[in-house]
Amino acid sequence: MKRILPPLLFGLIGAAILVALGTWQLQRLDWKRGILSEIETTISGPAQPLPTLISPAEQKYQPVELTGTIADDALFVLVSAKRIGAGWRVISPFTTTEGRTLLLDRGFIPVAQKAAPARPEPVTITGNLHWPDDRNSSTPDNDVAKNTWFARDINQMSEVLKTEPLLVIARSMTPPDPGLTLMPVDTAGIPNDHMQYAITWFSLAVVWLLMTGAFLWRRSKED
Protein backbone atom coordinates (compact mmCIF):
# COMPACT_ATOMS: atom_id res chain seq x y z
CA MET A 1 0.00 0.00 0.00
CA LYS A 2 2.88 2.36 0.82
CA ARG A 3 4.28 1.86 -2.69
CA ILE A 4 0.90 2.58 -4.30
CA LEU A 5 -0.10 5.60 -2.22
CA PRO A 6 2.40 8.20 -3.61
CA PRO A 7 1.64 7.57 -7.33
CA LEU A 8 -2.08 7.32 -6.51
CA LEU A 9 -2.03 10.71 -4.79
CA PHE A 10 0.09 12.15 -7.61
CA GLY A 11 -2.42 10.89 -10.19
CA LEU A 12 -5.48 12.15 -8.32
CA ILE A 13 -3.97 15.56 -7.59
CA GLY A 14 -2.85 15.96 -11.21
CA ALA A 15 -6.29 14.99 -12.50
CA ALA A 16 -7.95 17.39 -10.05
CA ILE A 17 -5.76 20.25 -11.30
CA LEU A 18 -6.66 19.45 -14.92
CA VAL A 19 -10.37 19.26 -14.10
CA ALA A 20 -10.11 22.60 -12.29
CA LEU A 21 -8.50 24.15 -15.37
CA GLY A 22 -11.29 22.76 -17.55
CA THR A 23 -13.93 24.12 -15.18
CA TRP A 24 -12.24 27.54 -15.23
CA GLN A 25 -12.40 27.52 -19.04
CA LEU A 26 -16.15 26.80 -18.88
CA GLN A 27 -16.53 29.79 -16.58
CA ARG A 28 -14.53 31.88 -19.05
CA LEU A 29 -16.82 30.60 -21.81
CA ASP A 30 -19.89 31.96 -20.02
CA TRP A 31 -18.08 35.26 -19.44
CA LYS A 32 -17.05 35.52 -23.11
CA ARG A 33 -20.57 34.73 -24.31
CA GLY A 34 -21.86 37.55 -22.14
CA ILE A 35 -19.31 39.96 -23.63
CA LEU A 36 -20.22 38.91 -27.19
CA SER A 37 -23.92 39.30 -26.42
CA GLU A 38 -23.29 42.85 -25.15
CA ILE A 39 -21.31 43.69 -28.29
CA GLU A 40 -24.04 42.31 -30.57
CA THR A 41 -26.64 44.34 -28.67
CA THR A 42 -24.53 47.47 -29.09
CA ILE A 43 -23.95 46.86 -32.80
CA SER A 44 -27.64 46.50 -33.56
CA GLY A 45 -28.78 49.26 -31.21
CA PRO A 46 -30.36 52.60 -32.15
CA ALA A 47 -28.23 55.13 -34.02
CA GLN A 48 -26.53 57.83 -31.96
CA PRO A 49 -24.97 61.17 -32.96
CA LEU A 50 -21.32 61.29 -33.93
CA PRO A 51 -19.27 61.98 -30.82
CA THR A 52 -17.43 65.28 -30.55
CA LEU A 53 -15.01 63.88 -27.98
CA ILE A 54 -13.48 60.59 -29.06
CA SER A 55 -13.28 57.72 -26.56
CA PRO A 56 -12.61 54.41 -28.34
CA ALA A 57 -13.20 52.30 -25.22
CA GLU A 58 -16.70 53.73 -24.74
CA GLN A 59 -17.69 54.32 -28.38
CA LYS A 60 -16.47 51.15 -30.06
CA TYR A 61 -19.31 49.60 -32.13
CA GLN A 62 -21.54 52.64 -31.50
CA PRO A 63 -24.29 52.69 -34.19
CA VAL A 64 -24.57 55.85 -36.27
CA GLU A 65 -26.65 57.11 -39.17
CA LEU A 66 -25.10 59.76 -41.40
CA THR A 67 -26.01 61.59 -44.59
CA GLY A 68 -23.35 63.14 -46.78
CA THR A 69 -21.07 62.63 -49.76
CA ILE A 70 -18.15 60.33 -50.53
CA ALA A 71 -15.00 61.98 -51.90
CA ASP A 72 -12.92 60.72 -54.80
CA ASP A 73 -9.92 59.61 -52.71
CA ALA A 74 -9.82 56.03 -51.46
CA LEU A 75 -7.42 53.78 -49.57
CA PHE A 76 -7.30 50.05 -50.26
CA VAL A 77 -6.75 47.50 -47.48
CA LEU A 78 -5.80 43.98 -48.58
CA VAL A 79 -8.17 41.41 -47.05
CA SER A 80 -9.64 38.00 -47.75
CA ALA A 81 -13.40 37.40 -47.81
CA LYS A 82 -14.95 34.00 -47.17
CA ARG A 83 -16.02 32.14 -50.31
CA ILE A 84 -14.77 35.08 -52.41
CA GLY A 85 -11.02 35.30 -51.96
CA ALA A 86 -8.59 38.19 -51.92
CA GLY A 87 -9.77 41.73 -52.33
CA TRP A 88 -9.73 45.22 -50.91
CA ARG A 89 -11.58 47.02 -48.16
CA VAL A 90 -12.26 50.48 -49.53
CA ILE A 91 -11.78 53.39 -47.14
CA SER A 92 -12.92 56.81 -48.39
CA PRO A 93 -13.44 60.27 -46.88
CA PHE A 94 -17.09 60.90 -46.03
CA THR A 95 -18.30 64.45 -45.43
CA THR A 96 -21.53 64.74 -43.49
CA THR A 97 -24.21 67.35 -44.11
CA GLU A 98 -23.00 68.99 -40.89
CA GLY A 99 -19.56 69.47 -42.45
CA ARG A 100 -17.56 66.81 -40.60
CA THR A 101 -15.23 64.59 -42.63
CA LEU A 102 -14.38 61.12 -41.39
CA LEU A 103 -13.25 57.72 -42.66
CA LEU A 104 -15.85 55.44 -44.23
CA ASP A 105 -15.30 51.71 -44.73
CA ARG A 106 -17.42 51.22 -47.85
CA GLY A 107 -16.98 47.46 -48.16
CA PHE A 108 -15.18 44.91 -50.33
CA ILE A 109 -14.13 44.77 -53.98
CA PRO A 110 -12.21 41.97 -55.79
CA VAL A 111 -8.44 42.27 -55.86
CA ALA A 112 -8.34 43.00 -59.61
CA GLN A 113 -10.75 45.93 -59.29
CA LYS A 114 -8.68 48.51 -57.44
CA ALA A 115 -10.98 51.47 -57.97
CA ALA A 116 -13.76 53.19 -56.06
CA PRO A 117 -15.66 56.08 -57.66
CA ALA A 118 -16.76 59.09 -55.66
CA ARG A 119 -20.40 59.56 -54.69
CA PRO A 120 -21.10 63.28 -55.14
CA GLU A 121 -24.83 62.74 -54.65
CA PRO A 122 -26.06 62.54 -51.03
CA VAL A 123 -25.99 59.05 -49.53
CA THR A 124 -27.28 57.86 -46.17
CA ILE A 125 -25.03 55.52 -44.22
CA THR A 126 -26.04 53.27 -41.37
CA GLY A 127 -23.01 51.80 -39.68
CA ASN A 128 -20.85 51.47 -36.59
CA LEU A 129 -17.88 53.31 -35.19
CA HIS A 130 -14.92 51.00 -34.94
CA TRP A 131 -11.27 50.99 -33.92
CA PRO A 132 -10.11 47.74 -35.56
CA ASP A 133 -7.09 45.83 -34.32
CA ASP A 134 -5.81 44.53 -37.66
CA ARG A 135 -2.11 44.59 -36.89
CA ASN A 136 0.02 41.87 -35.31
CA SER A 137 3.74 41.06 -35.25
CA SER A 138 3.65 39.61 -38.80
CA THR A 139 1.62 42.41 -40.44
CA PRO A 140 3.70 44.32 -43.04
CA ASP A 141 3.93 48.07 -42.94
CA ASN A 142 1.38 49.90 -45.04
CA ASP A 143 2.70 50.89 -48.46
CA VAL A 144 1.27 54.39 -48.66
CA ALA A 145 3.07 55.20 -51.91
CA LYS A 146 1.42 52.27 -53.73
CA ASN A 147 -1.85 52.67 -51.79
CA THR A 148 -1.63 49.12 -50.49
CA TRP A 149 -2.62 48.86 -46.85
CA PHE A 150 -2.38 45.79 -44.65
CA ALA A 151 -4.07 47.23 -41.56
CA ARG A 152 -6.68 49.89 -40.92
CA ASP A 153 -4.44 52.23 -38.93
CA ILE A 154 -6.95 54.99 -38.28
CA ASN A 155 -4.51 57.74 -37.34
CA GLN A 156 -2.33 57.11 -40.38
CA MET A 157 -5.34 56.88 -42.70
CA SER A 158 -6.87 60.06 -41.34
CA GLU A 159 -3.60 61.90 -41.95
CA VAL A 160 -3.42 60.69 -45.55
CA LEU A 161 -7.08 61.50 -46.33
CA LYS A 162 -7.23 64.65 -44.18
CA THR A 163 -10.15 63.46 -42.05
CA GLU A 164 -11.02 63.17 -38.40
CA PRO A 165 -9.60 60.01 -36.78
CA LEU A 166 -13.02 58.37 -36.84
CA LEU A 167 -13.91 55.26 -38.82
CA VAL A 168 -17.47 54.22 -39.65
CA ILE A 169 -17.99 50.76 -41.10
CA ALA A 170 -21.09 50.78 -43.29
CA ARG A 171 -23.92 48.33 -42.58
CA SER A 172 -26.20 49.78 -45.24
CA MET A 173 -26.02 52.55 -47.81
CA THR A 174 -28.87 54.34 -49.59
CA PRO A 175 -28.57 54.43 -52.53
CA PRO A 176 -26.24 51.38 -52.64
CA ASP A 177 -22.57 51.61 -53.57
CA PRO A 178 -22.23 49.97 -57.03
CA GLY A 179 -19.74 47.11 -57.19
CA LEU A 180 -18.97 46.99 -53.47
CA THR A 181 -20.02 44.30 -51.02
CA LEU A 182 -20.66 45.60 -47.52
CA MET A 183 -18.54 44.08 -44.75
CA PRO A 184 -20.34 45.27 -41.60
CA VAL A 185 -18.79 44.92 -38.19
CA ASP A 186 -19.84 41.80 -36.24
CA THR A 187 -18.51 39.44 -33.58
CA ALA A 188 -17.37 36.70 -35.98
CA GLY A 189 -13.76 37.83 -35.79
CA ILE A 190 -13.63 37.85 -31.97
CA PRO A 191 -12.11 34.54 -30.81
CA ASN A 192 -14.04 32.39 -28.35
CA ASP A 193 -12.04 29.17 -27.97
CA HIS A 194 -12.80 28.46 -24.32
CA MET A 195 -14.93 25.37 -25.08
CA GLN A 196 -12.04 23.83 -27.03
CA TYR A 197 -9.66 24.62 -24.17
CA ALA A 198 -12.08 23.06 -21.66
CA ILE A 199 -12.38 19.88 -23.73
CA THR A 200 -8.58 19.71 -23.95
CA TRP A 201 -8.13 20.00 -20.18
CA PHE A 202 -10.87 17.44 -19.42
CA SER A 203 -9.38 15.04 -22.00
CA LEU A 204 -5.97 15.40 -20.42
CA ALA A 205 -7.53 14.63 -17.03
CA VAL A 206 -9.00 11.39 -18.42
CA VAL A 207 -5.66 10.44 -19.98
CA TRP A 208 -3.87 11.28 -16.74
CA LEU A 209 -6.20 8.99 -14.77
CA LEU A 210 -5.83 6.18 -17.31
CA MET A 211 -2.05 6.43 -17.18
CA THR A 212 -2.15 6.46 -13.39
CA GLY A 213 -4.39 3.39 -13.38
CA ALA A 214 -2.10 1.59 -15.83
CA PHE A 215 0.94 2.44 -13.73
CA LEU A 216 -0.72 1.20 -10.53
CA TRP A 217 -1.86 -1.98 -12.25
CA ARG A 218 1.66 -2.78 -13.44
CA ARG A 219 3.04 -2.08 -9.97
CA SER A 220 0.45 -4.36 -8.36
CA LYS A 221 1.51 -7.14 -10.75
CA GLU A 222 5.12 -6.69 -9.69
CA ASP A 223 4.21 -7.11 -6.03
Backbone bond lengths (Angstrom), bond angles and torsions (degrees), N, CA, C in turn:
res aa  C-N    CA-C-N  psi(-1)  N-CA   C-N-CA  omega(-1)  CA-C   N-CA-C  phi
1 M - - - 1.473 - - 1.533 111.04 -
2 K 1.375 115.22 -37.57 1.454 118.46 -179.10 1.520 111.19 -65.06
3 R 1.356 117.21 -31.20 1.456 119.97 179.33 1.527 111.36 -74.61
4 I 1.332 116.87 -28.63 1.462 121.30 -176.93 1.519 111.85 -84.22
5 L 1.337 116.93 -32.24 1.463 120.58 -172.00 1.537 113.70 -59.51
6 P 1.358 120.49 -47.89 1.480 118.88 -179.05 1.525 113.79 -59.82
7 P 1.363 119.65 -49.82 1.476 117.31 178.96 1.526 112.72 -66.23
8 L 1.364 116.59 -30.60 1.462 119.25 177.75 1.530 110.06 -64.45
9 L 1.336 116.08 -47.09 1.456 119.49 178.97 1.529 110.69 -63.46
10 F 1.340 115.88 -40.79 1.468 119.80 179.16 1.524 110.31 -60.84
11 G 1.333 116.81 -42.67 1.460 120.42 179.97 1.517 112.18 -66.56
12 L 1.332 117.59 -43.71 1.457 120.94 -178.34 1.530 111.38 -68.01
13 I 1.339 116.17 -41.38 1.464 118.96 179.62 1.528 110.50 -66.02
14 G 1.338 116.59 -42.34 1.469 119.93 178.50 1.515 111.50 -62.11
15 A 1.347 116.58 -43.55 1.464 119.57 178.84 1.522 111.12 -64.62
16 A 1.341 116.80 -39.28 1.467 120.01 178.98 1.528 111.34 -62.31
17 I 1.341 115.98 -40.18 1.476 119.42 178.00 1.521 110.40 -63.20
18 L 1.333 117.25 -43.39 1.467 120.61 -179.78 1.532 111.37 -65.51
19 V 1.327 116.91 -40.06 1.466 120.01 176.98 1.526 110.39 -64.11
20 A 1.331 116.41 -39.56 1.465 119.90 178.72 1.535 111.01 -62.96
21 L 1.329 115.69 -39.98 1.465 119.10 177.60 1.524 111.07 -65.00
22 G 1.336 116.98 -40.03 1.460 119.95 176.88 1.519 112.21 -64.33
23 T 1.333 116.47 -40.75 1.466 120.82 178.14 1.521 110.62 -64.25
24 W 1.333 117.01 -39.83 1.471 120.81 177.70 1.525 110.53 -62.04
25 Q 1.337 117.41 -38.82 1.464 119.92 178.24 1.528 111.16 -66.37
26 L 1.330 118.22 -34.67 1.466 120.09 175.73 1.527 110.80 -65.60
27 Q 1.326 116.26 -37.67 1.467 119.72 176.14 1.530 110.55 -65.27
28 R 1.334 115.92 -40.44 1.464 120.18 176.50 1.526 110.99 -64.33
29 L 1.336 116.21 -34.23 1.460 120.18 178.17 1.523 110.67 -62.03
30 D 1.327 117.52 -45.97 1.463 120.63 177.44 1.527 110.93 -61.53
31 W 1.337 115.93 -41.63 1.470 119.95 178.66 1.523 110.37 -61.99
32 K 1.348 117.14 -45.14 1.468 120.45 -177.48 1.524 110.86 -66.58
33 R 1.318 117.35 -38.57 1.462 120.27 177.34 1.528 110.73 -61.41
34 G 1.324 116.20 -38.83 1.457 119.30 177.31 1.523 111.88 -63.97
35 I 1.343 116.03 -41.75 1.468 120.41 178.33 1.522 110.17 -62.56
36 L 1.347 117.26 -45.71 1.465 120.86 -179.10 1.527 111.18 -64.07
37 S 1.338 116.37 -37.02 1.458 119.83 178.09 1.525 110.52 -64.40
38 E 1.344 117.15 -40.85 1.464 120.37 177.77 1.523 111.07 -63.17
39 I 1.346 116.58 -41.61 1.460 120.28 -180.00 1.519 110.44 -63.90
40 E 1.352 116.91 -44.93 1.461 120.19 179.80 1.525 111.52 -62.25
41 T 1.342 116.47 -37.61 1.461 120.42 177.14 1.521 110.75 -64.58
42 T 1.329 116.03 -41.11 1.467 120.31 178.34 1.519 110.78 -64.66
43 I 1.319 117.12 -45.93 1.466 121.78 -177.19 1.526 111.14 -57.55
44 S 1.311 116.23 -43.73 1.466 120.77 -175.20 1.520 113.24 -92.45
45 G 1.319 117.52 8.82 1.461 121.19 -177.02 1.523 112.66 -74.80
46 P 1.329 116.92 178.63 1.471 120.98 -179.74 1.523 111.40 -67.81
47 A 1.336 115.57 147.61 1.463 121.32 -179.59 1.523 110.68 -64.48
48 Q 1.330 115.74 144.67 1.450 122.66 178.46 1.525 109.22 -124.89
49 P 1.329 118.14 159.95 1.471 120.10 178.96 1.526 110.97 -65.32
50 L 1.324 115.80 153.99 1.453 119.91 173.38 1.522 109.48 -60.22
51 P 1.317 117.23 135.27 1.466 118.56 179.87 1.528 111.25 -73.08
52 T 1.308 115.75 146.19 1.468 120.22 174.50 1.524 110.36 -89.66
53 L 1.314 116.51 -33.18 1.456 122.00 173.29 1.521 108.29 -105.45
54 I 1.315 116.20 126.00 1.468 120.76 -172.79 1.520 110.17 -89.90
55 S 1.345 115.81 128.47 1.459 122.67 176.30 1.529 107.84 -140.13
56 P 1.331 117.44 90.42 1.466 120.25 -174.97 1.530 113.96 -53.91
57 A 1.325 117.38 -38.56 1.462 119.55 -177.54 1.524 111.66 -63.30
58 E 1.333 117.13 -35.08 1.464 120.94 -177.50 1.524 112.76 -92.37
59 Q 1.332 117.64 -24.86 1.467 120.79 -171.91 1.524 113.79 -106.04
60 K 1.321 117.59 -1.87 1.458 119.77 179.64 1.527 110.18 -59.41
61 Y 1.327 116.18 131.51 1.469 125.89 -178.49 1.533 113.51 74.57
62 Q 1.335 118.01 4.38 1.467 119.69 -178.67 1.531 110.34 -58.62
63 P 1.352 118.36 126.41 1.469 120.21 178.05 1.529 110.82 -72.62
64 V 1.320 115.68 142.18 1.463 121.24 177.32 1.522 109.00 -139.84
65 E 1.328 115.53 156.62 1.462 121.90 172.01 1.518 107.29 -132.07
66 L 1.333 116.08 123.28 1.458 121.94 -172.55 1.517 110.06 -131.04
67 T 1.307 116.13 147.60 1.462 122.26 172.16 1.521 107.91 -123.03
68 G 1.332 115.75 134.86 1.451 119.72 -178.91 1.508 111.15 176.38
69 T 1.321 116.39 -156.45 1.464 121.83 -176.80 1.524 110.10 -127.07
70 I 1.337 114.91 152.34 1.459 122.41 179.70 1.527 108.59 -103.59
71 A 1.328 116.66 125.49 1.460 121.52 -177.90 1.527 110.98 -76.92
72 D 1.324 115.06 171.72 1.454 121.73 -174.36 1.527 112.56 -74.39
73 D 1.333 117.79 -29.79 1.463 120.51 -178.44 1.528 110.07 -67.65
74 A 1.344 115.03 150.08 1.463 119.78 176.56 1.519 108.99 -154.71
75 L 1.323 115.35 144.83 1.461 122.27 173.30 1.523 107.57 -110.50
76 F 1.342 115.73 147.86 1.461 120.53 -173.36 1.535 109.30 -121.75
77 V 1.331 114.75 119.64 1.461 122.03 -177.91 1.527 108.37 -106.21
78 L 1.331 116.03 121.93 1.466 120.93 -178.05 1.527 110.34 -71.25
79 V 1.325 116.28 123.51 1.467 122.04 -179.66 1.525 108.88 -140.93
80 S 1.326 115.07 175.33 1.461 121.12 174.06 1.520 107.83 -129.11
81 A 1.327 116.21 129.01 1.462 121.71 179.76 1.521 109.44 -105.03
82 K 1.327 116.27 140.29 1.461 121.07 179.59 1.520 111.12 -59.49
83 R 1.318 114.61 135.59 1.469 123.89 176.93 1.533 112.65 63.24
84 I 1.332 116.78 8.06 1.467 119.79 178.11 1.530 110.49 -120.98
85 G 1.327 116.10 -47.20 1.452 120.47 -178.88 1.512 112.22 111.43
86 A 1.337 114.55 -157.59 1.455 120.11 -175.37 1.522 111.17 -72.92
87 G 1.309 114.32 150.10 1.459 119.81 179.01 1.510 110.06 -173.94
88 W 1.311 115.06 -164.27 1.460 121.70 -176.18 1.529 110.81 -125.33
89 R 1.318 115.68 137.40 1.462 120.82 161.47 1.526 106.70 -83.94
90 V 1.299 116.22 131.82 1.459 121.01 -176.73 1.529 109.16 -101.75
91 I 1.317 115.21 121.17 1.466 121.66 179.41 1.523 108.25 -114.04
92 S 1.320 117.49 119.61 1.466 121.94 -177.71 1.521 110.43 -126.97
93 P 1.346 116.90 157.88 1.470 119.59 172.27 1.532 109.86 -72.47
94 F 1.311 115.70 137.04 1.463 121.71 178.84 1.516 107.57 -125.35
95 T 1.322 116.42 121.56 1.464 121.27 179.75 1.523 109.51 -105.52
96 T 1.311 115.82 119.64 1.458 121.04 -177.41 1.530 110.41 -76.27
97 T 1.320 114.84 165.86 1.472 119.65 177.32 1.523 111.35 -65.02
98 E 1.332 117.21 -18.36 1.471 120.85 176.81 1.521 111.79 -85.13
99 G 1.345 116.87 -5.37 1.457 119.84 176.16 1.511 115.56 96.63
100 R 1.322 118.49 6.35 1.459 120.84 177.44 1.527 109.34 -90.07
101 T 1.326 116.19 141.46 1.467 121.24 179.64 1.520 109.03 -118.61
102 L 1.311 115.53 125.13 1.458 121.77 -176.96 1.519 109.74 -136.78
103 L 1.328 115.79 178.79 1.463 121.95 179.02 1.514 110.05 -87.32
104 L 1.335 116.59 135.25 1.458 121.87 177.61 1.520 109.63 -122.33
105 D 1.334 116.18 121.46 1.467 121.80 172.20 1.519 107.16 -84.84
106 R 1.335 115.58 104.51 1.469 121.37 -172.06 1.524 113.07 -83.02
107 G 1.330 117.60 -17.40 1.453 119.54 -179.30 1.519 112.26 127.27
108 F 1.332 115.88 -156.72 1.463 123.94 -167.52 1.521 111.00 -115.61
109 I 1.350 115.13 139.36 1.459 121.68 169.75 1.524 108.31 -130.26
110 P 1.343 119.01 153.27 1.468 121.39 178.18 1.524 111.72 -60.22
111 V 1.321 115.64 156.63 1.453 120.71 -172.87 1.525 112.47 -63.07
112 A 1.341 117.55 -29.38 1.464 120.60 -178.49 1.528 112.84 -79.01
113 Q 1.311 117.04 -9.95 1.476 121.13 -173.51 1.523 110.16 -110.14
114 K 1.306 116.99 65.92 1.461 120.66 -174.82 1.527 109.59 -84.31
115 A 1.313 115.22 74.18 1.465 121.10 179.12 1.520 108.32 -158.62
116 A 1.327 115.74 148.50 1.467 120.65 179.03 1.521 108.46 -151.25
117 P 1.319 118.13 102.53 1.463 120.51 -177.05 1.524 112.16 -66.71
118 A 1.330 114.04 153.75 1.464 119.97 175.77 1.522 110.00 -68.73
119 R 1.327 116.03 163.86 1.453 122.21 176.07 1.526 107.57 -126.00
120 P 1.336 116.92 82.45 1.476 118.38 -176.69 1.519 113.62 -68.83
121 E 1.350 116.87 -21.55 1.457 119.18 177.68 1.533 109.11 -78.42
122 P 1.318 118.76 152.29 1.462 120.64 -179.65 1.540 111.80 -61.98
123 V 1.318 115.48 135.16 1.462 121.57 174.98 1.524 107.93 -127.73
124 T 1.316 115.44 149.81 1.461 120.98 177.08 1.522 108.81 -108.85
125 I 1.311 115.32 125.98 1.455 122.46 -176.93 1.526 109.51 -110.36
126 T 1.310 115.88 130.02 1.464 120.98 165.47 1.519 106.64 -110.88
127 G 1.323 116.47 126.87 1.456 118.64 -176.44 1.513 111.97 -164.18
128 N 1.325 114.80 -162.26 1.463 120.98 -176.63 1.514 110.13 -135.76
129 L 1.326 115.42 138.85 1.460 119.80 169.13 1.519 108.98 -65.98
130 H 1.324 115.64 143.17 1.462 118.01 -179.45 1.514 109.61 -152.68
131 W 1.323 115.28 146.59 1.454 123.50 171.80 1.522 106.41 -123.09
132 P 1.337 117.94 81.66 1.463 121.20 -172.32 1.525 112.67 -67.86
133 D 1.314 114.89 148.70 1.463 121.98 177.29 1.525 107.80 -109.92
134 D 1.339 116.02 74.63 1.456 121.24 -175.81 1.525 113.47 -83.75
135 R 1.306 117.51 -17.31 1.464 120.10 -167.90 1.524 111.15 -98.07
136 N 1.344 115.12 136.92 1.456 121.38 170.19 1.528 108.54 -134.05
137 S 1.331 116.78 -171.27 1.465 120.04 -173.62 1.524 113.09 -64.78
138 S 1.338 118.14 -21.49 1.468 120.59 -177.93 1.534 113.15 -101.28
139 T 1.336 117.79 1.47 1.461 120.52 -178.95 1.524 110.52 -75.51
140 P 1.340 118.73 125.47 1.469 119.99 178.72 1.525 110.83 -66.24
141 D 1.311 114.73 161.89 1.459 119.76 173.77 1.528 109.56 -69.39
142 N 1.305 115.83 146.84 1.462 119.85 176.59 1.529 110.71 -64.54
143 D 1.319 115.99 136.07 1.458 121.51 177.63 1.529 107.62 -96.36
144 V 1.321 115.59 87.51 1.461 120.66 -175.07 1.527 110.66 -64.91
145 A 1.322 116.80 -37.44 1.466 120.52 -177.21 1.524 111.48 -61.85
146 K 1.338 117.39 -39.02 1.460 121.77 -179.56 1.530 112.13 -94.71
147 N 1.333 115.94 2.75 1.466 121.45 -178.38 1.529 110.82 53.84
148 T 1.310 114.77 47.50 1.464 122.03 173.99 1.520 107.27 -122.67
149 W 1.320 115.09 112.23 1.459 121.66 -175.58 1.524 108.87 -110.70
150 F 1.315 115.25 143.96 1.464 121.13 179.75 1.528 111.89 -113.24
151 A 1.317 116.59 -7.30 1.461 121.69 177.82 1.524 108.38 -152.60
152 R 1.320 115.27 146.73 1.458 120.30 178.78 1.533 109.19 -85.71
153 D 1.328 114.94 76.81 1.461 121.16 177.75 1.526 107.94 -80.80
154 I 1.316 116.16 101.84 1.461 120.71 -169.04 1.521 112.56 -60.87
155 N 1.318 117.51 -44.28 1.464 119.21 -177.95 1.525 111.06 -63.19
156 Q 1.329 116.48 -43.92 1.458 119.81 179.90 1.531 111.01 -65.82
157 M 1.331 116.63 -41.62 1.462 120.19 179.76 1.532 111.31 -65.21
158 S 1.317 116.21 -40.69 1.461 119.19 -178.72 1.530 110.83 -66.71
159 E 1.328 116.98 -32.48 1.464 120.00 176.31 1.521 110.99 -67.31
160 V 1.341 116.56 -42.50 1.461 120.55 -178.46 1.528 110.80 -67.19
161 L 1.337 116.96 -42.34 1.473 120.68 -175.79 1.526 113.32 -94.13
162 K 1.336 116.65 0.49 1.474 121.03 177.93 1.531 111.40 58.53
163 T 1.324 115.53 53.56 1.463 121.24 179.43 1.530 109.75 -125.04
164 E 1.308 114.95 173.35 1.458 119.79 168.30 1.531 108.69 -67.32
165 P 1.336 118.13 152.66 1.462 120.63 177.86 1.527 111.68 -79.15
166 L 1.328 114.74 58.35 1.465 122.43 178.26 1.525 108.26 -128.01
167 L 1.317 116.40 132.43 1.461 121.51 178.20 1.523 109.75 -117.97
168 V 1.326 115.70 126.56 1.465 121.66 172.78 1.524 107.95 -110.88
169 I 1.314 116.07 127.08 1.458 120.91 175.69 1.526 107.86 -98.29
170 A 1.321 115.97 119.36 1.466 120.97 -173.89 1.521 111.31 -68.96
171 R 1.348 115.02 135.55 1.464 122.29 170.62 1.533 110.34 -102.09
172 S 1.312 115.33 -31.93 1.465 121.14 175.99 1.509 108.05 -152.21
173 M 1.345 115.30 155.63 1.456 120.67 179.83 1.524 108.48 -142.91
174 T 1.321 116.18 131.46 1.466 121.94 -179.47 1.531 109.57 -128.51
175 P 1.356 117.17 118.03 1.468 127.25 -6.37 1.537 111.34 -70.12
176 P 1.342 117.70 162.09 1.463 120.86 -175.19 1.523 112.69 -63.08
177 D 1.319 114.91 159.54 1.463 122.68 178.46 1.530 108.49 -89.25
178 P 1.328 119.71 109.61 1.463 121.24 -174.97 1.531 111.74 -61.03
179 G 1.335 115.13 132.94 1.457 120.68 174.28 1.508 115.72 83.03
180 L 1.329 118.42 -5.66 1.463 120.65 -179.71 1.522 110.64 -109.80
181 T 1.320 115.02 141.16 1.460 122.08 176.10 1.524 108.60 -103.94
182 L 1.314 116.50 120.47 1.460 120.29 -178.95 1.528 111.00 -60.85
183 M 1.322 115.58 141.38 1.462 121.78 175.00 1.524 108.31 -126.22
184 P 1.333 117.22 72.22 1.471 120.27 -174.78 1.523 112.08 -65.12
185 V 1.311 114.68 155.92 1.457 120.18 178.61 1.530 109.04 -69.36
186 D 1.334 116.12 140.50 1.463 121.88 175.82 1.524 108.16 -152.76
187 T 1.330 116.27 -173.25 1.466 119.86 -177.11 1.524 112.33 -98.22
188 A 1.329 117.69 6.66 1.471 120.02 -176.00 1.520 111.92 -62.71
189 G 1.326 117.10 -32.08 1.455 119.88 -177.73 1.514 114.40 -85.98
190 I 1.328 118.35 -0.38 1.466 121.37 179.79 1.527 108.36 -90.76
191 P 1.326 118.78 116.18 1.469 120.32 -175.38 1.523 112.61 -65.03
192 N 1.321 114.99 142.25 1.463 121.35 174.54 1.528 107.25 -144.45
193 D 1.334 115.40 78.69 1.461 121.97 -173.35 1.520 113.04 -102.01
194 H 1.328 117.70 15.01 1.460 119.88 -173.02 1.533 112.66 -65.57
195 M 1.343 118.74 -32.27 1.457 119.73 177.43 1.527 110.70 -64.87
196 Q 1.334 116.82 -41.27 1.463 119.96 177.88 1.526 110.97 -63.07
197 Y 1.355 115.85 -41.34 1.457 119.25 178.27 1.536 110.69 -63.72
198 A 1.332 116.77 -40.98 1.465 120.46 179.97 1.525 110.72 -62.48
199 I 1.332 116.60 -45.51 1.465 120.52 178.45 1.524 110.70 -60.09
200 T 1.333 116.28 -39.58 1.470 120.36 179.11 1.521 111.16 -62.08
201 W 1.349 116.38 -47.45 1.466 119.26 -179.13 1.529 111.66 -64.85
202 F 1.346 117.19 -42.48 1.467 119.29 179.21 1.533 110.85 -65.51
203 S 1.323 117.56 -37.41 1.467 120.96 178.08 1.522 110.73 -64.85
204 L 1.326 115.85 -41.08 1.459 119.15 177.54 1.528 110.99 -63.98
205 A 1.345 116.55 -35.46 1.470 119.46 177.38 1.522 110.93 -63.13
206 V 1.337 116.46 -42.08 1.472 120.17 178.30 1.523 110.17 -63.40
207 V 1.326 116.57 -45.94 1.468 120.47 179.52 1.525 110.54 -61.60
208 W 1.329 115.68 -41.70 1.470 120.78 179.53 1.535 110.59 -59.33
209 L 1.346 116.00 -44.53 1.464 119.65 179.81 1.521 111.31 -67.01
210 L 1.322 117.28 -39.76 1.466 120.54 178.07 1.523 111.07 -63.24
211 M 1.317 116.63 -42.36 1.469 120.07 178.73 1.525 110.78 -66.36
212 T 1.323 116.08 -38.94 1.467 119.62 176.93 1.523 110.48 -63.09
213 G 1.348 116.17 -45.23 1.458 119.82 178.57 1.520 111.94 -61.42
214 A 1.344 116.83 -41.38 1.465 120.06 179.50 1.521 110.70 -64.97
215 F 1.329 116.28 -40.23 1.458 120.15 179.41 1.533 110.65 -64.23
216 L 1.329 116.34 -44.86 1.470 119.85 179.96 1.511 111.22 -65.64
217 W 1.320 117.78 -36.32 1.464 121.52 178.91 1.522 110.50 -64.58
218 R 1.335 116.59 -44.41 1.470 119.04 178.55 1.520 110.85 -63.81
219 R 1.340 117.00 -40.15 1.454 119.96 179.82 1.522 111.14 -65.34
220 S 1.344 116.28 -38.41 1.475 118.25 179.11 1.524 111.08 -65.53
221 K 1.336 117.47 -32.44 1.453 120.99 177.88 1.525 111.97 -68.74
222 E 1.344 114.55 -31.21 1.467 119.21 179.92 1.511 111.85 -72.54
223 D 1.346 115.10 -27.02 1.473 119.06 -177.70 1.481 110.72 -75.75
